[in-house]
């Protein structure tokens, strides 16, 4: 995803104003008050320590910086994912993970 994003930034002439970082959001060493914006798409629900991850992101943002995240809705609101997961669990004869385990419905 980063490779495609970098290519797109170059094609739009934005390579000198956008910086892409990859790492574990809970522990990545980001300089404080550096970024104007941070994005997380389908990732927060998989963090074992959500508070650590969000704190790290927040510290890296400049004052007034923006953070946007996309997460799944609850199972009763997201029937597509709930149906798929239910089918996989049934077919693999798997048990549901214990409450609080990182996954699509942690929120």
QUIJO-V422679 format. One record per pair of residues at least 24 apart in sequence whose ideal C-beta (glycine too) atoms are under 10 Angstrom apart, sorted by the first residue. I is the first residue (numbers start at 1). J is the second residue. Records with the same first field share a line. If there is no record, write none. Layout:
I=J + J
This chain:
1=41
5=39
21=60
23=56
24=52 + 53 + 56
25=49 + 50 + 52 + 53 + 54 + 55 + 56 + 57 + 60
26=50 + 51 + 52 + 53 + 54 + 55 + 56 + 57
27=52 + 53 + 56
28=53 + 56 + 57 + 60
29=56 + 60
30=56 + 57 + 59 + 60 + 61
31=59 + 60
32=56 + 58 + 59 + 60 + 61 + 62
33=59 + 60 + 61 + 62 + 63 + 65
34=59 + 60 + 61 + 62 + 65
35=60 + 61 + 62 + 65 + 66 + 67
36=61 + 62 + 64 + 65 + 66
37=61 + 62 + 65 + 66 + 67 + 68
38=65 + 66 + 67 + 68 + 69
39=66 + 67 + 68 + 69 + 70
40=67 + 68 + 69 + 70 + 71
41=68 + 69 + 70 + 71
42=69 + 70 + 71 + 72 + 104
43=69 + 70 + 71
44=69 + 70 + 71 + 72 + 102 + 106 + 107
45=69 + 71 + 72 + 102 + 103 + 104 + 105 + 106 + 107
46=71 + 101 + 102 + 103 + 104 + 106
47=102 + 106
48=100 + 101 + 102 + 106
49=102
50=102 + 106 + 107
71=104 + 105 + 106 + 107
72=103 + 104 + 105 + 106 + 107
73=104 + 105 + 107
74=104 + 105 + 107
75=104 + 105
76=105
78=104 + 105
81=105
